[in-house]
């Protein structure tokens, strides 16, 4: 595990240091359409399917420009499920990257009640992650082709693809290392994960399932990081419309299959990443969101610590790390999100 909590970064493989921007730039409202890379696990819970439904609704409204979809789980059909959903919304050619490794190897990353079924019914039967570029390659391609300092990454899953990106070397896609590409192309990374300012002995699941990747990414990420923690989304409940047809709508099918045995049922799930996506695209400080902490620093504890995945924010050192709170009720937030999640092309 490597911690590089400095104003300049020299770790992560190759290249010179990257200066963290001034606090005047932190939490600045984005300009639409926002260039987005969505990084999801899309396996154990159906909330990621709702995230993608919302993403494509925002794209249809001209608010978002989707550069790539990254799948961080190690489930064989997460990438093909994401492709089937993208195709349903009219985007069959979107760049998709799959985690082709074995980390994380936990149940939450490997098992799904719906990914293979959605792939078979709405995509190509038998299609799997073997047929997609690996996540770091897709990340590099999306970033290399984007304008400088224009990309917003929203991560609602595990951190292994971002770890692999940071450690990637120059290649035919770009002469830059992964760390250099991120520093040059990314404006902000927003994580739907953790608890803040300190998760204590109860780490959030995405971080706890792959603590070493998360620890490395947070320690070495060279641009602004914003967190929307578990507590902000667990009581905001969204899902597909009750009258949606699972035979014609992959989002409804996924929720139905998940909710047969899922923890959060009634064809709905907490909207963790949807809240983060709303902030990524529309901002909303002072209306939908408030600042819990700004221009500080975050650490995530790795696997050799007493509490793997523990997330801690502190005011120093200054690394342009912030965490937000929702400033409206859970019911009000769900009323904003559900029309987007339930949009049908």
NUTIVO-69540 format. One record per residue (C-alpha): residue number from 1; residue in one letter; x, y, z. Coordinates in pm, 1 decimal. Layout:
- NUM	A	X	Y	Z
...
***
This chain:
- 1	X	0.0	0.0	0.0
- 2	X	138.0	343.0	-97.7
- 3	X	30.0	667.3	62.7
- 4	X	132.1	988.9	-114.3
- 5	X	-59.8	1260.0	65.1
- 6	X	135.6	1562.3	-57.0
- 7	X	80.2	1873.9	-261.7
- 8	X	285.3	1703.8	-532.8
- 9	X	261.4	1339.6	-637.6
- 10	X	556.1	1131.7	-751.7
- 11	X	421.9	780.3	-703.9
- 12	X	193.6	570.5	-921.9
- 13	X	443.1	490.2	-1193.5
- 14	X	625.9	729.3	-1424.1
- 15	X	606.6	1099.0	-1489.5
- 16	X	656.5	1410.6	-1286.0
- 17	X	446.4	1548.5	-1004.0
- 18	X	104.8	1700.4	-1050.1
- 19	X	6.0	2015.4	-867.3
- 20	X	-327.9	2001.5	-693.6
- 21	X	-551.1	2289.2	-802.3
- 22	X	-643.5	2580.6	-580.0
- 23	X	-939.5	2570.3	-346.2
- 24	X	-1110.9	2825.1	-572.9
- 25	X	-1171.3	2539.9	-818.9
- 26	X	-1307.7	2285.5	-572.6
- 27	X	-1676.1	2195.1	-594.4
- 28	X	-1721.2	2425.5	-892.2
- 29	X	-2050.1	2360.5	-1072.8
- 30	X	-2004.6	2163.3	-1397.6
- 31	X	-2093.2	2293.7	-1741.3
- 32	X	-2338.0	2076.7	-1934.2
- 33	X	-2320.5	1849.5	-2117.6
- 34	X	-2089.7	1687.9	-1865.6
- 35	X	-1835.8	1435.4	-1996.5
- 36	X	-1891.1	1129.2	-1779.2
- 37	X	-1729.5	792.6	-1723.3
- 38	X	-1958.2	573.3	-1512.2
- 39	X	-1777.6	311.5	-1302.6
- 40	X	-2020.1	52.6	-1159.6
- 41	X	-2012.4	-293.4	-1008.1
- 42	X	-2354.1	-401.6	-1145.9
- 43	X	-2371.4	-743.6	-986.4
- 44	X	-2506.1	-810.6	-638.1
- 45	X	-2760.7	-527.8	-620.7
- 46	X	-2989.9	-379.6	-885.6
- 47	X	-2922.8	-19.3	-785.9
- 48	X	-2648.9	-2.9	-1052.1
- 49	X	-2906.7	-78.8	-1320.2
- 50	X	-3107.2	218.6	-1195.1
- 51	X	-2787.6	426.2	-1208.6
- 52	X	-2742.4	341.7	-1576.4
- 53	X	-3108.4	412.4	-1651.4
- 54	X	-3067.2	756.2	-1496.4
- 55	X	-2740.4	814.6	-1683.5
- 56	X	-2903.2	748.5	-2018.7
- 57	X	-3199.7	968.5	-1929.0
- 58	X	-2960.3	1255.1	-1855.1
- 59	X	-2783.9	1189.4	-2185.5
- 60	X	-3117.1	1204.1	-2368.6
- 61	X	-3185.1	1541.3	-2206.6
- 62	X	-2853.2	1676.3	-2330.9
- 63	X	-2715.2	1706.8	-1978.7
- 64	X	-2450.4	1434.1	-2002.9
- 65	X	-2210.4	1299.3	-2262.1
- 66	X	-2124.3	939.2	-2180.1
- 67	X	-1762.0	859.9	-2267.0
- 68	X	-1745.2	506.6	-2127.8
- 69	X	-1897.4	252.0	-1893.0
- 70	X	-1657.7	69.0	-1661.9
- 71	X	-1761.1	-246.2	-1476.7
- 72	X	-1564.4	-313.7	-1160.2
- 73	X	-1718.6	-640.6	-1044.2
- 74	X	-1571.1	-977.5	-1137.1
- 75	X	-1906.3	-1119.6	-1242.4
- 76	X	-1877.4	-1265.3	-1593.0
- 77	X	-2187.4	-1087.2	-1724.2
- 78	X	-2172.5	-738.2	-1572.2
- 79	X	-2022.4	-580.9	-1885.2
- 80	X	-2262.2	-755.2	-2121.9
- 81	X	-2554.9	-658.5	-1899.6
- 82	X	-2443.8	-294.6	-1913.8
- 83	X	-2419.6	-324.5	-2292.8
- 84	X	-2771.4	-468.7	-2317.2
- 85	X	-2906.6	-180.2	-2108.9
- 86	X	-2713.3	77.9	-2312.3
- 87	X	-2850.5	-76.0	-2632.4
- 88	X	-3204.9	-54.3	-2497.3
- 89	X	-3151.1	319.3	-2448.8
- 90	X	-3011.9	358.6	-2800.2
- 91	X	-2635.7	349.7	-2729.9
- 92	X	-2507.4	10.8	-2854.9
- 93	X	-2165.2	150.9	-2944.1
- 94	X	-2072.0	303.9	-2609.5
- 95	X	-1721.7	211.5	-2494.2
- 96	X	-1737.1	-53.7	-2220.5
- 97	X	-1450.5	-182.9	-2009.6
- 98	X	-1463.9	-497.2	-1796.1
- 99	X	-1271.5	-599.2	-1487.0
- 100	X	-1110.8	-916.9	-1621.0
- 101	X	-920.6	-1001.1	-1305.5
- 102	X	-1015.1	-1179.1	-985.1
- 103	X	-1008.4	-880.7	-747.0
- 104	X	-1238.7	-829.1	-570.4
- 105	X	-1327.8	-1193.1	-526.7
- 106	X	-1604.0	-1148.9	-272.1
- 107	X	-1963.0	-1261.8	-310.5
- 108	X	-2070.6	-900.8	-364.7
- 109	X	-1845.4	-876.4	-671.4
- 110	X	-1894.0	-1219.5	-826.7
- 111	X	-2261.5	-1305.8	-781.0
- 112	X	-2569.3	-1161.7	-949.1
- 113	X	-2935.0	-1254.8	-976.6
- 114	X	-2984.0	-1072.8	-1305.3
- 115	X	-2674.9	-995.7	-1518.9
- 116	X	-2673.8	-1317.6	-1722.5
- 117	X	-3051.6	-1317.4	-1763.0
- 118	X	-3059.5	-957.2	-1885.9
- 119	X	-2770.1	-1032.3	-2120.9
- 120	X	-2948.2	-1332.6	-2267.3
- 121	X	-3284.7	-1161.2	-2313.9
- 122	X	-3183.1	-809.2	-2415.7
- 123	X	-2831.3	-861.5	-2549.2
- 124	X	-2638.7	-1147.2	-2704.9
- 125	X	-2689.8	-1481.3	-2529.9
- 126	X	-2364.3	-1607.9	-2384.1
- 127	X	-2187.5	-1273.0	-2419.0
- 128	X	-1943.2	-1220.7	-2130.9
- 129	X	-1663.9	-997.2	-2004.7
- 130	X	-1420.9	-1189.2	-2226.9
- 131	X	-1557.4	-994.2	-2523.7
- 132	X	-1481.6	-646.1	-2386.0
- 133	X	-1157.5	-454.5	-2339.8
- 134	X	-1018.4	-458.9	-1990.7
- 135	X	-1123.0	-170.4	-1771.2
- 136	X	-789.2	13.0	-1764.7
- 137	X	-766.7	4.0	-2145.4
- 138	X	-1118.7	145.9	-2180.1
- 139	X	-1038.7	413.4	-1923.5
- 140	X	-723.5	509.7	-2113.8
- 141	X	-908.0	527.5	-2445.9
- 142	X	-1189.8	741.6	-2306.9
- 143	X	-951.6	978.9	-2133.1
- 144	X	-705.6	1008.7	-2421.7
- 145	X	-983.9	1119.9	-2655.8
- 146	X	-1131.9	1377.2	-2416.3
- 147	X	-1048.1	1747.2	-2380.5
- 148	X	-815.2	1833.7	-2095.9
- 149	X	-968.6	1870.6	-1747.7
- 150	X	-1313.9	1788.4	-1881.0
- 151	X	-1393.6	1438.5	-1753.1
- 152	X	-1606.4	1358.7	-1449.0
- 153	X	-1580.5	1004.0	-1313.8
- 154	X	-1863.1	877.5	-1096.5
- 155	X	-1777.1	558.7	-910.7
- 156	X	-2053.4	353.0	-754.9
- 157	X	-1861.2	26.8	-730.9
- 158	X	-1519.3	-106.0	-643.6
- 159	X	-1187.6	69.3	-706.1
- 160	X	-989.4	-197.4	-890.2
- 161	X	-1029.3	-48.1	-1241.4
- 162	X	-919.0	293.7	-1114.8
- 163	X	-623.9	125.2	-943.0
- 164	X	-527.2	-45.5	-1269.2
- 165	X	-567.9	284.3	-1455.7
- 166	X	-334.8	472.8	-1222.3
- 167	X	-71.1	202.3	-1253.7
- 168	X	-97.2	170.0	-1632.1
- 169	X	204.0	250.4	-1849.8
- 170	X	229.6	440.3	-2179.9
- 171	X	93.3	245.5	-2475.2
- 172	X	-43.3	287.2	-2827.5
- 173	X	-343.0	475.0	-2687.4
- 174	X	-139.6	744.6	-2514.1
- 175	X	226.2	821.0	-2437.6
- 176	X	119.2	917.1	-2084.7
- 177	X	107.1	696.3	-1778.5
- 178	X	-230.4	641.6	-1619.0
- 179	X	-148.5	888.6	-1343.7
- 180	X	-52.4	1150.2	-1601.1
- 181	X	-366.5	1085.8	-1806.8
- 182	X	-587.6	1133.2	-1503.4
- 183	X	-406.5	1453.3	-1406.7
- 184	X	-443.8	1591.9	-1758.2
- 185	X	-796.7	1483.2	-1845.1
- 186	X	-1004.3	1442.1	-1528.7
- 187	X	-1181.2	1733.5	-1363.2
- 188	X	-1336.7	1550.8	-1070.0
- 189	X	-1390.4	1200.1	-933.2
- 190	X	-1708.8	1149.5	-732.5
- 191	X	-1744.5	838.8	-518.4
- 192	X	-2071.1	699.1	-384.6
- 193	X	-1895.3	517.8	-101.4
- 194	X	-1765.5	547.9	252.4
- 195	X	-1902.2	720.8	561.3
- 196	X	-1780.1	1062.4	669.4
- 197	X	-1603.0	1215.8	840.8
- 198	X	-1506.8	875.3	983.2
- 199	X	-1669.7	538.9	924.3
- 200	X	-1506.1	399.1	1237.3
- 201	X	-1554.7	27.7	1287.6
- 202	X	-1834.2	3.3	1025.5
- 203	X	-1672.7	52.6	683.6
- 204	X	-1894.4	90.8	380.0
- 205	X	-1921.1	-216.9	157.8
- 206	X	-1765.1	-94.3	-167.1
- 207	X	-1448.2	6.1	15.6
- 208	X	-1444.1	-295.7	246.8
- 209	X	-1473.0	-544.5	-39.4
- 210	X	-1151.8	-419.4	-202.1
- 211	X	-975.1	-204.3	57.3
- 212	X	-627.2	-218.4	-94.4
- 213	X	-737.5	-87.5	-433.1
- 214	X	-944.3	184.8	-266.7
- 215	X	-658.6	281.0	-35.7
- 216	X	-414.9	313.9	-325.1
- 217	X	-653.7	510.1	-547.1
- 218	X	-744.8	762.5	-278.5
- 219	X	-380.6	807.8	-176.7
- 220	X	-258.8	863.1	-532.8
- 221	X	-547.0	1027.7	-720.2
- 222	X	-418.0	1360.8	-858.1
- 223	X	-742.9	1556.9	-901.2
- 224	X	-1038.6	1667.6	-694.2
- 225	X	-1231.7	1393.7	-509.1
- 226	X	-1586.6	1434.6	-379.1
- 227	X	-1761.6	1176.2	-161.9
- 228	X	-2130.8	1109.3	-115.8
- 229	X	-2130.5	851.2	158.5
- 230	X	-2353.0	554.8	231.1
- 231	X	-2561.0	749.9	481.7
- 232	X	-2675.7	996.9	217.1
- 233	X	-2847.2	737.7	0.1
- 234	X	-2961.1	442.7	204.6
- 235	X	-3308.1	593.4	271.0
- 236	X	-3360.0	740.5	-77.3
- 237	X	-3557.0	466.1	-250.6
- 238	X	-3593.8	447.4	-628.8
- 239	X	-3675.7	192.2	-893.9
- 240	X	-3853.6	127.8	-1222.5
- 241	X	-4218.6	215.4	-1268.3
- 242	X	-4462.1	-31.9	-1117.8
- 243	X	-4634.5	-85.6	-1453.8
- 244	X	-4312.5	-138.9	-1652.3
- 245	X	-4298.3	-464.3	-1848.0
- 246	X	-4002.0	-686.1	-1747.8
- 247	X	-4030.6	-864.8	-2080.3
- 248	X	-3963.1	-540.8	-2267.5
- 249	X	-3763.2	-335.8	-2017.5
- 250	X	-3424.2	-467.2	-1893.6
- 251	X	-3426.3	-232.9	-1595.4
- 252	X	-3755.3	-375.0	-1471.8
- 253	X	-3636.3	-729.0	-1536.0
- 254	X	-3317.7	-673.4	-1335.5
- 255	X	-3502.6	-525.1	-1039.2
- 256	X	-3760.2	-805.3	-1044.2
- 257	X	-3491.8	-1072.9	-1041.4
- 258	X	-3287.7	-902.3	-772.8
- 259	X	-3583.0	-831.0	-547.9
- 260	X	-3694.6	-1191.1	-531.1
- 261	X	-3417.3	-1247.9	-281.3
- 262	X	-3270.2	-900.6	-234.7
- 263	X	-3237.5	-705.8	86.6
- 264	X	-3416.9	-400.3	-51.2
- 265	X	-3727.2	-511.2	-231.5
- 266	X	-4065.7	-392.5	-358.0
- 267	X	-3880.9	-344.6	-689.4
- 268	X	-3675.0	-62.3	-542.8
- 269	X	-3330.3	-4.2	-394.5
- 270	X	-3139.2	274.7	-220.9
- 271	X	-3019.6	537.2	-466.8
- 272	X	-2659.5	573.2	-352.5
- 273	X	-2492.4	640.6	-687.2
- 274	X	-2793.0	816.3	-834.3
- 275	X	-2747.2	1090.2	-575.5
- 276	X	-2380.4	1116.7	-671.7
- 277	X	-2471.6	1126.7	-1040.9
- 278	X	-2721.9	1405.2	-978.1
- 279	X	-2445.5	1610.9	-818.5
- 280	X	-2198.0	1527.3	-1096.0
- 281	X	-2429.8	1653.1	-1368.2
- 282	X	-2628.8	1932.5	-1204.5
- 283	X	-2424.1	2044.2	-907.0
- 284	X	-2673.2	2174.3	-655.7
- 285	X	-2473.5	2307.0	-362.3
- 286	X	-2701.5	2521.9	-151.0
- 287	X	-3013.1	2355.6	-288.9
- 288	X	-2998.0	1975.1	-305.0
- 289	X	-2659.9	1937.3	-133.4
- 290	X	-2455.6	2090.5	145.8
- 291	X	-2084.8	2064.9	220.5
- 292	X	-1977.4	1845.5	508.6
- 293	X	-1607.1	1909.1	458.6
- 294	X	-1408.4	2079.7	183.4
- 295	X	-1044.0	2107.6	72.9
- 296	X	-925.7	1839.4	309.8
- 297	X	-786.8	1490.0	272.4
- 298	X	-921.6	1136.1	278.1
- 299	X	-759.7	805.1	364.0
- 300	X	-900.4	454.7	322.6
- 301	X	-750.7	180.5	534.7
- 302	X	-607.4	-123.1	356.7
- 303	X	-631.4	-493.0	430.5
- 304	X	-345.9	-502.3	682.6
- 305	X	-518.2	-257.7	918.5
- 306	X	-759.6	-326.0	1202.2
- 307	X	-1059.0	-208.8	995.5
- 308	X	-1009.3	-261.9	621.0
- 309	X	-1208.1	-11.4	418.6
- 310	X	-1238.2	245.4	696.7
- 311	X	-1278.4	592.0	542.8
- 312	X	-1155.2	903.7	722.3
- 313	X	-1174.6	1265.8	609.3
- 314	X	-966.6	1533.6	780.8
- 315	X	-912.9	1902.2	716.7
- 316	X	-539.2	1864.5	662.1
- 317	X	-346.5	1819.6	446.4
- 318	X	-518.1	2013.0	167.2
- 319	X	-585.7	1776.3	-122.9
- 320	X	-915.1	1905.8	-264.4
- 321	X	-1107.2	1621.2	-104.1
- 322	X	-1462.3	1697.6	7.5
- 323	X	-1768.8	1516.0	129.9
- 324	X	-2127.6	1627.2	78.1
- 325	X	-2459.6	1581.5	251.9
- 326	X	-2801.2	1584.1	90.1
- 327	X	-2979.1	1902.4	193.5
- 328	X	-3332.6	1786.7	116.3
- 329	X	-3548.4	1506.1	250.1
- 330	X	-3515.0	1150.9	122.9
- 331	X	-3866.8	1175.7	-22.3
- 332	X	-3784.1	1496.9	-207.8
- 333	X	-3461.8	1348.1	-343.1
- 334	X	-3643.5	1035.4	-463.7
- 335	X	-3899.0	1257.9	-639.5
- 336	X	-3614.2	1414.3	-839.6
- 337	X	-3445.7	1084.0	-922.7
- 338	X	-3736.1	852.5	-998.9
- 339	X	-3854.5	1025.8	-1320.0
- 340	X	-3501.9	984.1	-1456.7
- 341	X	-3468.8	621.7	-1345.8
- 342	X	-3812.0	545.4	-1490.9
- 343	X	-3762.5	722.8	-1824.0
- 344	X	-3832.3	497.6	-2121.5
- 345	X	-3682.7	567.8	-2465.0
***
